[in-house]
Structures are given as C-alpha cells and as structure tokens.
C-alpha cells in the first residue's frame, strides 16, 4: 500500500517508478485483516475513525463523514450523502 497514493496521483507511472510518501495515509494492517474489519462495520469504525481524525489533525470537518456520524465528531455542517 505504500505506493498506492502515488498511483492515484500519477496513474500512468509504471509500478517500479511509483514513489513512497511517509506522510501518505497507511492502512493499519494488510489486505486480509482489512477485509475482516470491513465485514464487521463497528470494528472498522473503532479502528479507522481515530486514524482518519488523526490524519486530519483532529479536524473532522475535513473528513468525508456520513451526516448521521458527523455530529459524533463535532461537525455541524457535514454534507448529506445520497444513498
């Protein structure tokens, strides 16, 4: 996952030349563990919500939150998502 961010920033760049950025978000574990977390939504939230907030320096208003969850983190004007 270290190079995944650079792949999105530069989609035509060859894998061998993709760059690693220490400041890019990192998953807390490998794909298998992340799949298990994704299957159990409350567990995903318990693990990932604090990491998202930390990435945005505690400013939950910068994160893409569902409206119903935004108030939990003190965001008043979160966008509503269709779906």
Secondary structure, DSSP 8 states (H G I E B T S, - for coil): -TTHHHHHH-TTS-GGG----TTS---SS-HHHHHHHHHSHHHHHHHHHHHHHHHTTT-GGGS---HHHHGGGT-SS------
